[in-house]
Amino acid sequence: MLVDCLEAKGLEKDTIPSFVRSMRICIDTDPKVNLLKVNRQLQFLGWNNIELDYHTLQIAIACFEAESLTKICA
């Protein structure tokens, strides 16, 4: 679902893994981060051509949380 949202925002498939890593960095450094701050940090990291919306950010956060739970339970 996250990949579909990012593709709809104009990201190429081959750049999505790098973008997701950048989002993860932004979110992991401040778990209570808001949409405006994430977009600013992404721009700082060089992602000037994409702006996240609230829905996509929430999907990303849910994916990262699920991934963390999977690692803990494994």
PQR file with spaces between the fields and no chain letter, atoms N, CA, C, O and H, PARSE charges and radii, in Angstrom:
ATOM       1  N    MET     1       0.829   -1.188    0.000 -0.4000 1.5000
ATOM       2  CA   MET     1       0.000    0.000    0.000 -0.0000 2.0000
ATOM       3  C    MET     1       0.880    1.262    0.000  0.5500 1.7000
ATOM       4  O    MET     1       0.602    2.231   -0.707 -0.5500 1.4000
ATOM       5  N    LEU     2       1.942    1.224    0.805 -0.4000 1.5000
ATOM       6  CA   LEU     2       2.846    2.379    0.872 -0.0000 2.0000
ATOM       7  C    LEU     2       3.499    2.636   -0.478  0.5500 1.7000
ATOM       8  O    LEU     2       3.584    3.783   -0.918 -0.5500 1.4000
ATOM       9  H    LEU     2       2.168    0.437    1.379  0.4000 1.0000
ATOM      10  N    VAL     3       3.953    1.594   -1.129 -0.4000 1.5000
ATOM      11  CA   VAL     3       4.586    1.739   -2.437 -0.0000 2.0000
ATOM      12  C    VAL     3       3.603    2.351   -3.432  0.5500 1.7000
ATOM      13  O    VAL     3       3.974    3.231   -4.210 -0.5500 1.4000
ATOM      14  H    VAL     3       3.884    0.662   -0.772  0.4000 1.0000
ATOM      15  N    ASP     4       2.362    1.893   -3.411 -0.4000 1.5000
ATOM      16  CA   ASP     4       1.345    2.439   -4.320 -0.0000 2.0000
ATOM      17  C    ASP     4       1.135    3.931   -4.083  0.5500 1.7000
ATOM      18  O    ASP     4       1.029    4.702   -5.037 -0.5500 1.4000
ATOM      19  H    ASP     4       2.061    1.179   -2.779  0.4000 1.0000
ATOM      20  N    CYS     5       1.075    4.339   -2.825 -0.4000 1.5000
ATOM      21  CA   CYS     5       0.893    5.756   -2.495 -0.0000 2.0000
ATOM      22  C    CYS     5       2.077    6.584   -2.985  0.5500 1.7000
ATOM      23  O    CYS     5       1.897    7.680   -3.516 -0.5500 1.4000
ATOM      24  H    CYS     5       1.161    3.712   -2.051  0.4000 1.0000
ATOM      25  N    LEU     6       3.281    6.059   -2.807 -0.4000 1.5000
ATOM      26  CA   LEU     6       4.469    6.801   -3.226 -0.0000 2.0000
ATOM      27  C    LEU     6       4.581    6.879   -4.742  0.5500 1.7000
ATOM      28  O    LEU     6       5.012    7.895   -5.288 -0.5500 1.4000
ATOM      29  H    LEU     6       3.427    5.168   -2.376  0.4000 1.0000
ATOM      30  N    GLU     7       4.197    5.817   -5.411 -0.4000 1.5000
ATOM      31  CA   GLU     7       4.175    5.849   -6.879 -0.0000 2.0000
ATOM      32  C    GLU     7       3.157    6.871   -7.369  0.5500 1.7000
ATOM      33  O    GLU     7       3.414    7.584   -8.339 -0.5500 1.4000
ATOM      34  H    GLU     7       3.846    4.992   -4.967  0.4000 1.0000
ATOM      35  N    ALA     8       2.012    6.947   -6.713 -0.4000 1.5000
ATOM      36  CA   ALA     8       0.979    7.914   -7.090 -0.0000 2.0000
ATOM      37  C    ALA     8       1.470    9.353   -6.879  0.5500 1.7000
ATOM      38  O    ALA     8       0.998   10.277   -7.541 -0.5500 1.4000
ATOM      39  H    ALA     8       1.803    6.367   -5.926  0.4000 1.0000
ATOM      40  N    LYS     9       2.415    9.532   -5.957 -0.4000 1.5000
ATOM      41  CA   LYS     9       2.977   10.849   -5.706 -0.0000 2.0000
ATOM      42  C    LYS     9       4.078   11.192   -6.706  0.5500 1.7000
ATOM      43  O    LYS     9       4.610   12.302   -6.689 -0.5500 1.4000
ATOM      44  H    LYS     9       2.798    8.781   -5.419  0.4000 1.0000
ATOM      45  N    GLY    10       4.421   10.237   -7.579 -0.4000 1.5000
ATOM      46  CA   GLY    10       5.386   10.517   -8.630 -0.0000 2.0000
ATOM      47  C    GLY    10       6.762    9.909   -8.447  0.5500 1.7000
ATOM      48  O    GLY    10       7.653   10.151   -9.261 -0.5500 1.4000
ATOM      49  H    GLY    10       3.989    9.336   -7.593  0.4000 1.0000
ATOM      50  N    LEU    11       6.957    9.131   -7.404 -0.4000 1.5000
ATOM      51  CA   LEU    11       8.260    8.486   -7.211 -0.0000 2.0000
ATOM      52  C    LEU    11       8.412    7.304   -8.155  0.5500 1.7000
ATOM      53  O    LEU    11       7.471    6.544   -8.382 -0.5500 1.4000
ATOM      54  H    LEU    11       6.233    8.935   -6.742  0.4000 1.0000
ATOM      55  N    GLU    12       9.603    7.164   -8.696 -0.4000 1.5000
ATOM      56  CA   GLU    12       9.922    6.012   -9.535 -0.0000 2.0000
ATOM      57  C    GLU    12      10.129    4.798   -8.625  0.5500 1.7000
ATOM      58  O    GLU    12      10.581    4.934   -7.488 -0.5500 1.4000
ATOM      59  H    GLU    12      10.368    7.781   -8.511  0.4000 1.0000
ATOM      60  N    LYS    13       9.797    3.622   -9.133 -0.4000 1.5000
ATOM      61  CA   LYS    13       9.917    2.399   -8.325 -0.0000 2.0000
ATOM      62  C    LYS    13      11.324    2.200   -7.776  0.5500 1.7000
ATOM      63  O    LYS    13      11.488    1.758   -6.639 -0.5500 1.4000
ATOM      64  H    LYS    13       9.430    3.511  -10.056  0.4000 1.0000
ATOM      65  N    ASP    14      12.341    2.523   -8.570 -0.4000 1.5000
ATOM      66  CA   ASP    14      13.712    2.277   -8.125 -0.0000 2.0000
ATOM      67  C    ASP    14      14.192    3.264   -7.064  0.5500 1.7000
ATOM      68  O    ASP    14      15.209    3.017   -6.416 -0.5500 1.4000
ATOM      69  H    ASP    14      12.208    2.882   -9.494  0.4000 1.0000
ATOM      70  N    THR    15      13.476    4.386   -6.870 -0.4000 1.5000
ATOM      71  CA   THR    15      13.870    5.350   -5.835 -0.0000 2.0000
ATOM      72  C    THR    15      13.087    5.160   -4.532  0.5500 1.7000
ATOM      73  O    THR    15      13.430    5.756   -3.511 -0.5500 1.4000
ATOM      74  H    THR    15      12.650    4.587   -7.396  0.4000 1.0000
ATOM      75  N    ILE    16      12.049    4.340   -4.565 -0.4000 1.5000
ATOM      76  CA   ILE    16      11.194    4.172   -3.384 -0.0000 2.0000
ATOM      77  C    ILE    16      11.956    3.603   -2.183  0.5500 1.7000
ATOM      78  O    ILE    16      11.768    4.112   -1.078 -0.5500 1.4000
ATOM      79  H    ILE    16      11.771    3.856   -5.394  0.4000 1.0000
ATOM      80  N    PRO    17      12.807    2.575   -2.333 -0.5600 1.5000
ATOM      81  CA   PRO    17      13.529    2.081   -1.148  0.2800 2.0000
ATOM      82  C    PRO    17      14.367    3.173   -0.464  0.5500 1.7000
ATOM      83  O    PRO    17      14.397    3.247    0.764 -0.5500 1.4000
ATOM      84  N    SER    18      15.032    4.005   -1.237 -0.4000 1.5000
ATOM      85  CA   SER    18      15.819    5.099   -0.659 -0.0000 2.0000
ATOM      86  C    SER    18      14.924    6.117    0.035  0.5500 1.7000
ATOM      87  O    SER    18      15.257    6.615    1.111 -0.5500 1.4000
ATOM      88  H    SER    18      15.008    3.945   -2.235  0.4000 1.0000
ATOM      89  N    PHE    19      13.804    6.420   -0.575 -0.4000 1.5000
ATOM      90  CA   PHE    19      12.875    7.372    0.026 -0.0000 2.0000
ATOM      91  C    PHE    19      12.316    6.822    1.334  0.5500 1.7000
ATOM      92  O    PHE    19      12.193    7.555    2.316 -0.5500 1.4000
ATOM      93  H    PHE    19      13.533    6.015   -1.449  0.4000 1.0000
ATOM      94  N    VAL    20      11.981    5.547    1.350 -0.4000 1.5000
ATOM      95  CA   VAL    20      11.446    4.921    2.569 -0.0000 2.0000
ATOM      96  C    VAL    20      12.497    4.951    3.676  0.5500 1.7000
ATOM      97  O    VAL    20      12.161    5.203    4.833 -0.5500 1.4000
ATOM      98  H    VAL    20      12.080    4.951    0.553  0.4000 1.0000
ATOM      99  N    ARG    21      13.765    4.699    3.342 -0.4000 1.5000
ATOM     100  CA   ARG    21      14.833    4.798    4.344 -0.0000 2.0000
ATOM     101  C    ARG    21      14.924    6.214    4.894  0.5500 1.7000
ATOM     102  O    ARG    21      15.111    6.397    6.097 -0.5500 1.4000
ATOM     103  H    ARG    21      14.039    4.494    2.402  0.4000 1.0000
ATOM     104  N    SER    22      14.795    7.209    4.041 -0.4000 1.5000
ATOM     105  CA   SER    22      14.822    8.600    4.488 -0.0000 2.0000
ATOM     106  C    SER    22      13.637    8.912    5.397  0.5500 1.7000
ATOM     107  O    SER    22      13.788    9.592    6.411 -0.5500 1.4000
ATOM     108  H    SER    22      14.643    7.061    3.063  0.4000 1.0000
ATOM     109  N    MET    23      12.460    8.412    5.030 -0.4000 1.5000
ATOM     110  CA   MET    23      11.293    8.611    5.894 -0.0000 2.0000
ATOM     111  C    MET    23      11.516    7.956    7.245  0.5500 1.7000
ATOM     112  O    MET    23      11.168    8.516    8.285 -0.5500 1.4000
ATOM     113  H    MET    23      12.338    7.859    4.206  0.4000 1.0000
ATOM     114  N    ARG    24      12.095    6.770    7.221 -0.4000 1.5000
ATOM     115  CA   ARG    24      12.342    6.043    8.471 -0.0000 2.0000
ATOM     116  C    ARG    24      13.278    6.833    9.380  0.5500 1.7000
ATOM     117  O    ARG    24      13.066    6.894   10.591 -0.5500 1.4000
ATOM     118  H    ARG    24      12.377    6.315    6.376  0.4000 1.0000
ATOM     119  N    ILE    25      14.299    7.431    8.805 -0.4000 1.5000
ATOM     120  CA   ILE    25      15.226    8.253    9.581 -0.0000 2.0000
ATOM     121  C    ILE    25      14.481    9.409   10.228  0.5500 1.7000
ATOM     122  O    ILE    25      14.664    9.684   11.414 -0.5500 1.4000
ATOM     123  H    ILE    25      14.471    7.382    7.822  0.4000 1.0000
ATOM     124  N    CYS    26      13.647   10.081    9.461 -0.4000 1.5000
ATOM     125  CA   CYS    26      12.880   11.225    9.976 -0.0000 2.0000
ATOM     126  C    CYS    26      11.957   10.814   11.117  0.5500 1.7000
ATOM     127  O    CYS    26      11.854   11.518   12.122 -0.5500 1.4000
ATOM     128  H    CYS    26      13.498    9.857    8.497  0.4000 1.0000
ATOM     129  N    ILE    27      11.301    9.698   10.965 -0.4000 1.5000
ATOM     130  CA   ILE    27      10.323    9.243   11.959 -0.0000 2.0000
ATOM     131  C    ILE    27      11.011    8.656   13.184  0.5500 1.7000
ATOM     132  O    ILE    27      10.568    8.884   14.310 -0.5500 1.4000
ATOM     133  H    ILE    27      11.384    9.126   10.149  0.4000 1.0000
ATOM     134  N    ASP    28      12.083    7.907   12.980 -0.4000 1.5000
ATOM     135  CA   ASP    28      12.781    7.278   14.110 -0.0000 2.0000
ATOM     136  C    ASP    28      13.458    8.300   15.013  0.5500 1.7000
ATOM     137  O    ASP    28      13.578    8.078   16.218 -0.5500 1.4000
ATOM     138  H    ASP    28      12.442    7.721   12.065  0.4000 1.0000
ATOM     139  N    THR    29      13.902    9.419   14.443 -0.4000 1.5000
ATOM     140  CA   THR    29      14.570   10.427   15.269 -0.0000 2.0000
ATOM     141  C    THR    29      13.591   11.157   16.176  0.5500 1.7000
ATOM     142  O    THR    29      13.986   11.694   17.211 -0.5500 1.4000
ATOM     143  H    THR    29      13.804    9.599   13.464  0.4000 1.0000
ATOM     144  N    ASP    30      12.315   11.180   15.798 -0.4000 1.5000
ATOM     145  CA   ASP    30      11.285   11.834   16.613 -0.0000 2.0000
ATOM     146  C    ASP    30       9.958   11.124   16.393  0.5500 1.7000
ATOM     147  O    ASP    30       9.229   11.466   15.462 -0.5500 1.4000
ATOM     148  H    ASP    30      11.994   10.743   14.958  0.4000 1.0000
ATOM     149  N    PRO    31       9.628   10.142   17.229 -0.5600 1.5000
ATOM     150  CA   PRO    31       8.397    9.361   17.031  0.2800 2.0000
ATOM     151  C    PRO    31       7.113   10.199   17.039  0.5500 1.7000
ATOM     152  O    PRO    31       6.092    9.755   16.514 -0.5500 1.4000
ATOM     153  N    LYS    32       7.148   11.381   17.615 -0.4000 1.5000
ATOM     154  CA   LYS    32       5.960   12.235   17.637 -0.0000 2.0000
ATOM     155  C    LYS    32       6.014   13.311   16.551  0.5500 1.7000
ATOM     156  O    LYS    32       5.329   14.331   16.638 -0.5500 1.4000
ATOM     157  H    LYS    32       7.977   11.742   18.041  0.4000 1.0000
ATOM     158  N    VAL    33       6.828   13.072   15.540 -0.4000 1.5000
ATOM     159  CA   VAL    33       7.020   14.042   14.469 -0.0000 2.0000
ATOM     160  C    VAL    33       5.697   14.297   13.730  0.5500 1.7000
ATOM     161  O    VAL    33       4.854   13.407   13.622 -0.5500 1.4000
ATOM     162  H    VAL    33       7.385   12.244   15.470  0.4000 1.0000
ATOM     163  N    ASN    34       5.533   15.509   13.232 -0.4000 1.5000
ATOM     164  CA   ASN    34       4.318   15.826   12.480 -0.0000 2.0000
ATOM     165  C    ASN    34       4.626   15.901   10.987  0.5500 1.7000
ATOM     166  O    ASN    34       5.787   15.860   10.578 -0.5500 1.4000
ATOM     167  H    ASN    34       6.218   16.232   13.320  0.4000 1.0000
ATOM     168  N    LEU    35       3.595   16.008   10.198 -0.4000 1.5000
ATOM     169  CA   LEU    35       3.711   15.994    8.741 -0.0000 2.0000
ATOM     170  C    LEU    35       4.611   17.114    8.230  0.5500 1.7000
ATOM     171  O    LEU    35       5.458   16.880    7.369 -0.5500 1.4000
ATOM     172  H    LEU    35       2.652   16.040   10.530  0.4000 1.0000
ATOM     173  N    LEU    36       4.441   18.306    8.741 -0.4000 1.5000
ATOM     174  CA   LEU    36       5.241   19.443    8.284 -0.0000 2.0000
ATOM     175  C    LEU    36       6.727   19.186    8.528  0.5500 1.7000
ATOM     176  O    LEU    36       7.555   19.435    7.653 -0.5500 1.4000
ATOM     177  H    LEU    36       3.752   18.497    9.440  0.4000 1.0000
ATOM     178  N    LYS    37       7.058   18.692    9.709 -0.4000 1.5000
ATOM     179  CA   LYS    37       8.454   18.440   10.047 -0.0000 2.0000
ATOM     180  C    LYS    37       9.048   17.334    9.178  0.5500 1.7000
ATOM     181  O    LYS    37      10.192   17.439    8.734 -0.5500 1.4000
ATOM     182  H    LYS    37       6.385   18.489   10.420  0.4000 1.0000
ATOM     183  N    VAL    38       8.281   16.282    8.935 -0.4000 1.5000
ATOM     184  CA   VAL    38       8.776   15.200    8.073 -0.0000 2.0000
ATOM     185  C    VAL    38       9.058   15.731    6.677  0.5500 1.7000
ATOM     186  O    VAL    38      10.104   15.430    6.101 -0.5500 1.4000
ATOM     187  H    VAL    38       7.352   16.197    9.295  0.4000 1.0000
ATOM     188  N    ASN    39       8.145   16.512    6.128 -0.4000 1.5000
ATOM     189  CA   ASN    39       8.364   17.062    4.785 -0.0000 2.0000
ATOM     190  C    ASN    39       9.586   17.968    4.752  0.5500 1.7000
ATOM     191  O    ASN    39      10.348   17.938    3.785 -0.5500 1.4000
ATOM     192  H    ASN    39       7.296   16.757    6.596  0.4000 1.0000
ATOM     193  N    ARG    40       9.783   18.763    5.777 -0.4000 1.5000
ATOM     194  CA   ARG    40      10.975   19.628    5.838 -0.0000 2.0000
ATOM     195  C    ARG    40      12.248   18.804    5.910  0.5500 1.7000
ATOM     196  O    ARG    40      13.226   19.096    5.221 -0.5500 1.4000
ATOM     197  H    ARG    40       9.164   18.787    6.562  0.4000 1.0000
ATOM     198  N    GLN    41      12.235   17.771    6.748 -0.4000 1.5000
ATOM     199  CA   GLN    41      13.426   16.927    6.879 -0.0000 2.0000
ATOM     200  C    GLN    41      13.719   16.180    5.581  0.5500 1.7000
ATOM     201  O    GLN    41      14.879   16.021    5.201 -0.5500 1.4000
ATOM     202  H    GLN    41      11.441   17.534    7.308  0.4000 1.0000
ATOM     203  N    LEU    42      12.676   15.725    4.907 -0.4000 1.5000
ATOM     204  CA   LEU    42      12.873   15.049    3.630 -0.0000 2.0000
ATOM     205  C    LEU    42      13.475   16.003    2.603  0.5500 1.7000
ATOM     206  O    LEU    42      14.347   15.611    1.828 -0.5500 1.4000
ATOM     207  H    LEU    42      11.734   15.855    5.216  0.4000 1.0000
ATOM     208  N    GLN    43      13.019   17.238    2.595 -0.4000 1.5000
ATOM     209  CA   GLN    43      13.606   18.232    1.686 -0.0000 2.0000
ATOM     210  C    GLN    43      15.071   18.466    2.031  0.5500 1.7000
ATOM     211  O    GLN    43      15.910   18.586    1.137 -0.5500 1.4000
ATOM     212  H    GLN    43      12.311   17.556    3.225  0.4000 1.0000
ATOM     213  N    PHE    44      15.381   18.530    3.315 -0.4000 1.5000
ATOM     214  CA   PHE    44      16.755   18.697    3.764 -0.0000 2.0000
ATOM     215  C    PHE    44      17.634   17.538    3.290  0.5500 1.7000
ATOM     216  O    PHE    44      18.809   17.727    2.975 -0.5500 1.4000
ATOM     217  H    PHE    44      14.700   18.433    4.041  0.4000 1.0000
ATOM     218  N    LEU    45      17.056   16.346    3.244 -0.4000 1.5000
ATOM     219  CA   LEU    45      17.778   15.161    2.787 -0.0000 2.0000
ATOM     220  C    LEU    45      17.845   15.067    1.261  0.5500 1.7000
ATOM     221  O    LEU    45      18.427   14.126    0.722 -0.5500 1.4000
ATOM     222  H    LEU    45      16.101   16.192    3.500  0.4000 1.0000
ATOM     223  N    GLY    46      17.255   16.034    0.569 -0.4000 1.5000
ATOM     224  CA   GLY    46      17.350   16.078   -0.885 -0.0000 2.0000
ATOM     225  C    GLY    46      16.111   15.641   -1.644  0.5500 1.7000
ATOM     226  O    GLY    46      16.133   15.584   -2.873 -0.5500 1.4000
ATOM     227  H    GLY    46      16.782   16.799    1.007  0.4000 1.0000
ATOM     228  N    TRP    47      15.039   15.334   -0.945 -0.4000 1.5000
ATOM     229  CA   TRP    47      13.797   14.909   -1.588 -0.0000 2.0000
ATOM     230  C    TRP    47      12.907   16.132   -1.815  0.5500 1.7000
ATOM     231  O    TRP    47      11.874   16.291   -1.164 -0.5500 1.4000
ATOM     232  H    TRP    47      15.022   15.380    0.054  0.4000 1.0000
ATOM     233  N    ASN    48      13.316   16.977   -2.732 -0.4000 1.5000
ATOM     234  CA   ASN    48      12.602   18.233   -2.982 -0.0000 2.0000
ATOM     235  C    ASN    48      11.377   18.064   -3.867  0.5500 1.7000
ATOM     236  O    ASN    48      10.492   18.919   -3.865 -0.5500 1.4000
ATOM     237  H    ASN    48      14.155   16.848   -3.260  0.4000 1.0000
ATOM     238  N    ASN    49      11.315   16.990   -4.612 -0.4000 1.5000
ATOM     239  CA   ASN    49      10.247   16.834   -5.603 -0.0000 2.0000
ATOM     240  C    ASN    49       9.020   16.083   -5.092  0.5500 1.7000
ATOM     241  O    ASN    49       8.106   15.802   -5.867 -0.5500 1.4000
ATOM     242  H    ASN    49      12.034   16.295   -4.614  0.4000 1.0000
ATOM     243  N    ILE    50       8.986   15.759   -3.817 -0.4000 1.5000
ATOM     244  CA   ILE    50       7.836   15.018   -3.282 -0.0000 2.0000
ATOM     245  C    ILE    50       7.435   15.587   -1.932  0.5500 1.7000
ATOM     246  O    ILE    50       8.277   15.935   -1.104 -0.5500 1.4000
ATOM     247  H    ILE    50       9.728   15.987   -3.187  0.4000 1.0000
ATOM     248  N    GLU    51       6.138   15.671   -1.733 -0.4000 1.5000
ATOM     249  CA   GLU    51       5.608   16.110   -0.445 -0.0000 2.0000
ATOM     250  C    GLU    51       4.604   15.075    0.029  0.5500 1.7000
ATOM     251  O    GLU    51       3.644   14.750   -0.669 -0.5500 1.4000
ATOM     252  H    GLU    51       5.454   15.389   -2.406  0.4000 1.0000
ATOM     253  N    LEU    52       4.843   14.564    1.228 -0.4000 1.5000
ATOM     254  CA   LEU    52       3.934   13.574    1.784 -0.0000 2.0000
ATOM     255  C    LEU    52       2.620   14.216    2.199  0.5500 1.7000
ATOM     256  O    LEU    52       2.577   15.392    2.561 -0.5500 1.4000
ATOM     257  H    LEU    52       5.623   14.828    1.795  0.4000 1.0000
ATOM     258  N    ASP    53       1.563   13.441    2.144 -0.4000 1.5000
ATOM     259  CA   ASP    53       0.298   13.858    2.726 -0.0000 2.0000
ATOM     260  C    ASP    53       0.101   13.061    4.018  0.5500 1.7000
ATOM     261  O    ASP    53       0.829   12.104    4.281 -0.5500 1.4000
ATOM     262  H    ASP    53       1.598   12.486    1.850  0.4000 1.0000
ATOM     263  N    TYR    54      -0.872   13.456    4.806 -0.4000 1.5000
ATOM     264  CA   TYR    54      -1.105   12.837    6.111 -0.0000 2.0000
ATOM     265  C    TYR    54      -1.355   11.335    5.975  0.5500 1.7000
ATOM     266  O    TYR    54      -0.820   10.541    6.748 -0.5500 1.4000
ATOM     267  H    TYR    54      -1.463   14.234    4.592  0.4000 1.0000
ATOM     268  N    HIS    55      -2.163   10.952    4.999 -0.4000 1.5000
ATOM     269  CA   HIS    55      -2.524    9.543    4.806 -0.0000 2.0000
ATOM     270  C    HIS    55      -1.280    8.691    4.542  0.5500 1.7000
ATOM     271  O    HIS    55      -1.114    7.634    5.150 -0.5500 1.4000
ATOM     272  H    HIS    55      -2.598   11.598    4.371  0.4000 1.0000
ATOM     273  N    THR    56      -0.415    9.142    3.648 -0.4000 1.5000
ATOM     274  CA   THR    56       0.793    8.392    3.309 -0.0000 2.0000
ATOM     275  C    THR    56       1.734    8.305    4.506  0.5500 1.7000
ATOM     276  O    THR    56       2.351    7.265    4.741 -0.5500 1.4000
ATOM     277  H    THR    56      -0.550   10.001    3.154  0.4000 1.0000
ATOM     278  N    LEU    57       1.844    9.395    5.261 -0.4000 1.5000
ATOM     279  CA   LEU    57       2.681    9.378    6.461 -0.0000 2.0000
ATOM     280  C    LEU    57       2.170    8.349    7.463  0.5500 1.7000
ATOM     281  O    LEU    57       2.964    7.616    8.052 -0.5500 1.4000
ATOM     282  H    LEU    57       1.343   10.240    5.070  0.4000 1.0000
ATOM     283  N    GLN    58       0.869    8.286    7.661 -0.4000 1.5000
ATOM     284  CA   GLN    58       0.297    7.328    8.607 -0.0000 2.0000
ATOM     285  C    GLN    58       0.522    5.882    8.151  0.5500 1.7000
ATOM     286  O    GLN    58       0.764    5.001    8.975 -0.5500 1.4000
ATOM     287  H    GLN    58       0.224    8.882    7.182  0.4000 1.0000
ATOM     288  N    ILE    59       0.442    5.643    6.857 -0.4000 1.5000
ATOM     289  CA   ILE    59       0.720    4.302    6.328 -0.0000 2.0000
ATOM     290  C    ILE    59       2.180    3.941    6.599  0.5500 1.7000
ATOM     291  O    ILE    59       2.478    2.821    7.014 -0.5500 1.4000
ATOM     292  H    ILE    59       0.245    6.359    6.187  0.4000 1.0000
ATOM     293  N    ALA    60       3.085    4.884    6.366 -0.4000 1.5000
ATOM     294  CA   ALA    60       4.507    4.637    6.602 -0.0000 2.0000
ATOM     295  C    ALA    60       4.761    4.328    8.077  0.5500 1.7000
ATOM     296  O    ALA    60       5.480    3.383    8.399 -0.5500 1.4000
ATOM     297  H    ALA    60       2.844    5.794    6.029  0.4000 1.0000
ATOM     298  N    ILE    61       4.179    5.111    8.958 -0.4000 1.5000
ATOM     299  CA   ILE    61       4.351    4.890   10.396 -0.0000 2.0000
ATOM     300  C    ILE    61       3.842    3.501   10.780  0.5500 1.7000
ATOM     301  O    ILE    61       4.492    2.787   11.544 -0.5500 1.4000
ATOM     302  H    ILE    61       3.594    5.879    8.696  0.4000 1.0000
ATOM     303  N    ALA    62       2.687    3.123   10.254 -0.4000 1.5000
ATOM     304  CA   ALA    62       2.134    1.792   10.553 -0.0000 2.0000
ATOM     305  C    ALA    62       3.055    0.687   10.036  0.5500 1.7000
ATOM     306  O    ALA    62       3.245   -0.324   10.712 -0.5500 1.4000
ATOM     307  H    ALA    62       2.159    3.703    9.633  0.4000 1.0000
ATOM     308  N    CYS    63       3.619    0.867    8.863 -0.4000 1.5000
ATOM     309  CA   CYS    63       4.546   -0.130    8.313 -0.0000 2.0000
ATOM     310  C    CYS    63       5.785   -0.254    9.188  0.5500 1.7000
ATOM     311  O    CYS    63       6.236   -1.364    9.473 -0.5500 1.4000
ATOM     312  H    CYS    63       3.465    1.688    8.314  0.4000 1.0000
ATOM     313  N    PHE    64       6.337    0.875    9.614 -0.4000 1.5000
ATOM     314  CA   PHE    64       7.543    0.850   10.447 -0.0000 2.0000
ATOM     315  C    PHE    64       7.256    0.212   11.796  0.5500 1.7000
ATOM     316  O    PHE    64       8.082   -0.541   12.313 -0.5500 1.4000
ATOM     317  H    PHE    64       5.971    1.776    9.382  0.4000 1.0000
ATOM     318  N    GLU    65       6.094    0.503   12.371 -0.4000 1.5000
ATOM     319  CA   GLU    65       5.721   -0.097   13.655 -0.0000 2.0000
ATOM     320  C    GLU    65       5.533   -1.607   13.509  0.5500 1.7000
ATOM     321  O    GLU    65       5.972   -2.375   14.365 -0.5500 1.4000
ATOM     322  H    GLU    65       5.423    1.114   11.951  0.4000 1.0000
ATOM     323  N    ALA    66       4.889   -2.027   12.440 -0.4000 1.5000
ATOM     324  CA   ALA    66       4.681   -3.468   12.204 -0.0000 2.0000
ATOM     325  C    ALA    66       6.012   -4.177   12.010  0.5500 1.7000
ATOM     326  O    ALA    66       6.207   -5.286   12.507 -0.5500 1.4000
ATOM     327  H    ALA    66       4.532   -1.403   11.745  0.4000 1.0000
ATOM     328  N    GLU    67       6.925   -3.544   11.293 -0.4000 1.5000
ATOM     329  CA   GLU    67       8.250   -4.118   11.073 -0.0000 2.0000
ATOM     330  C    GLU    67       8.998   -4.263   12.407  0.5500 1.7000
ATOM     331  O    GLU    67       9.648   -5.280   12.648 -0.5500 1.4000
ATOM     332  H    GLU    67       6.768   -2.643   10.889  0.4000 1.0000
ATOM     333  N    SER    68       8.904   -3.264   13.252 -0.4000 1.5000
ATOM     334  CA   SER    68       9.562   -3.306   14.566 -0.0000 2.0000
ATOM     335  C    SER    68       8.989   -4.427   15.424  0.5500 1.7000
ATOM     336  O    SER    68       9.734   -5.135   16.101 -0.5500 1.4000
ATOM     337  H    SER    68       8.375   -2.438   13.056  0.4000 1.0000
ATOM     338  N    LEU    69       7.667   -4.590   15.399 -0.4000 1.5000
ATOM     339  CA   LEU    69       7.029   -5.660   16.165 -0.0000 2.0000
ATOM     340  C    LEU    69       7.448   -7.032   15.654  0.5500 1.7000
ATOM     341  O    LEU    69       7.644   -7.958   16.442 -0.5500 1.4000
ATOM     342  H    LEU    69       7.061   -4.014   14.849  0.4000 1.0000
ATOM     343  N    THR    70       7.584   -7.163   14.354 -0.4000 1.5000
ATOM     344  CA   THR    70       7.998   -8.430   13.769 -0.0000 2.0000
ATOM     345  C    THR    70       9.400   -8.790   14.239  0.5500 1.7000
ATOM     346  O    THR    70       9.678   -9.951   14.540 -0.5500 1.4000
ATOM     347  H    THR    70       7.424   -6.411   13.714  0.4000 1.0000
ATOM     348  N    LYS    71      10.289   -7.796   14.304 -0.4000 1.5000
ATOM     349  CA   LYS    71      11.664   -8.058   14.747 -0.0000 2.0000
ATOM     350  C    LYS    71      11.694   -8.445   16.222  0.5500 1.7000
ATOM     351  O    LYS    71      12.464   -9.318   16.621 -0.5500 1.4000
ATOM     352  H    LYS    71      10.063   -6.852   14.060  0.4000 1.0000
ATOM     353  N    ILE    72      10.858   -7.795   17.030 -0.4000 1.5000
ATOM     354  CA   ILE    72      10.831   -8.070   18.465 -0.0000 2.0000
ATOM     355  C    ILE    72      10.298   -9.475   18.717  0.5500 1.7000
ATOM     356  O    ILE    72      10.814  -10.192   19.574 -0.5500 1.4000
ATOM     357  H    ILE    72      10.233   -7.086   16.705  0.4000 1.0000
ATOM     358  N    CYS    73       9.275   -9.869   17.980 -0.4000 1.5000
ATOM     359  CA   CYS    73       8.623  -11.162   18.208 -0.0000 2.0000
ATOM     360  C    CYS    73       9.360  -12.331   17.560  0.5500 1.7000
ATOM     361  O    CYS    73       9.052  -13.490   17.837 -0.5500 1.4000
ATOM     362  H    CYS    73       8.855   -9.286   17.284  0.4000 1.0000
ATOM     363  N    ALA    74      10.319  -12.034   16.709 -0.4000 1.5000
ATOM     364  CA   ALA    74      11.018  -13.114   15.997 -0.0000 2.0000
ATOM     365  C    ALA    74      12.024  -13.815   16.876  0.5500 1.7000
ATOM     366  O    ALA    74      12.693  -14.745   16.427 -0.5500 1.4000
ATOM     367  H    ALA    74      10.569  -11.093   16.484  0.4000 1.0000
